[in-house]
Amino acid sequence: MKATIVSHSPVPDGESEQIYRFGFVLEAENDAPPYTESVSLRTARVLVAHLEDGNAFVEMLRVMVQTSALDYDSLIGRRFDDEFPSSKVAPSVHSS
């Protein structure tokens, strides 16, 4: 599986940071169509606390949770791959 962070949405003024949303795409190895979804920071924190490491999806959530709000832009395009040992993080290739 590959997981890629594709977007993030600022929290409306006066709202909790917990509803901050990240968009992502999951790609399976079996030629299934990509799955596009979003997750709130609150949900990511709950999932990280209850799921074991070991796949691209969990590693992606863990990075979302551990990243400072000032650095959220740096997450766009980050790809996480089940094939990579330990960190499972592979930088995305950006074309300018």
N, C-alpha and C positions, 0 to 999 in steps of 0.2 A: 504494500500500500504506500501511496505517496500522499502527503497532506501539504497544501500550500495556503499560506495566509494571503488573501487577495485584497482585503480592505479593512478599514476600521471606521467607526462612526463616532464623532464627538458626542458627548452627553449634552443634552439641552440645558441651558442655564437653569440653575436651581435644582437639578436632578442629581441623584446619587451616582457616583463613579461606578457603582456596581452594575448599572444597566448599560455601561459602555459595551458596544458590540464589535465583534471581529467577523469578517466574512472569510470563508475558506472553501477550498475545493479538495475533495478526496478522490483519488484515482486508484482503482483496483488493478491488480496484475492480470485479471482475466478478461480484458477487453470490454468490461461493463462500462456504460457511459459514466463520465465524471459526475460526482454528486456535489452540488453547490449548496451551502448552508451558512448560517451565522450562529454565533454563540455569544451570550453576554459574559462579561467578566465574572459575575457572580456564579453563573453555571459552570464556567471553566474552573473556578476555585473549588467548587463542590466536587466536580469530577476528578480533578487532580488529587484531592484528598482521599478519594475512595477507590481509584483505579490504580493498578500496578503499572509500572513502567514496562515497556516492551514493544511498543509500536509507534508508528509515526503520528497517529492521532493524539495519543497521550503526551508525547514529547512536544507536539505543537501547543497543546493546551498549557503544559508546564511553562513553556517559554512565554506565552501570553501573560500568565499569572506573575511570572518573575520579572517582567520588563516594566520599567518605570513609564508612567504615562508620557513623559517628555520624549521617550524613545519609541513610541508606537509606530511612527512613520518608518523606522528602520526595519520593522517586521514585514512590511509589504513585500511580497515576492519571496519570502523565506520558505524554503521547501524542506520538508522532513520526510525521510525515506526509511522504511523498515530495513533496508539493506545495509545501512551504516552502523558500525559498532558504537556503543555507548551513547554518544550525543545524538546520533541519527540525524544530524543536521547537515544539509548540503546547501551551499549558497545558490540562489537562482541566478540565471544569466539574464541581465537586463540589456536591452538594446536602446540606445539613446537616439 
